[in-house]
Amino acid sequence: MPAYVISEVEMRDLDGFEAYRALAAKTIAQYGGRYLVRGGKAELAEGNLPPKAIVIVEFPSMTRLKEWYASPEYAEALKLRQTALERRLLFVEGVLPP
């Protein structure tokens, strides 16, 4: 069953953000993930919080997603993330078609 990383991102430092994005993209591909949404324009349809940049990544399984997140390769990106961006991060299991 596929699993998804859903990120709501706010950039703090442009150079750090670009370095994080490049390294994260490389590690995501290495662990079988693929971007579905990566920072396109978001419009608020309901609620009262302003939309931030949204990123959605699909992995083949929750196991593979968690392997990526705990990997030594992604650990390097996480070091950059601490100063480059603020985010809310969710892991969500997908639903198989009926």
Secondary structure, 3 states (H helix, E strand, C coil): CCEEEEEEEEECCHHHHHHHHHHHHHHHHHCCCEEEEECCCCCCCCCCCCCCEEEEEEECCHHHHHHHHCCHHHHHHHHHHHHHEEEEEEEEECCCCC
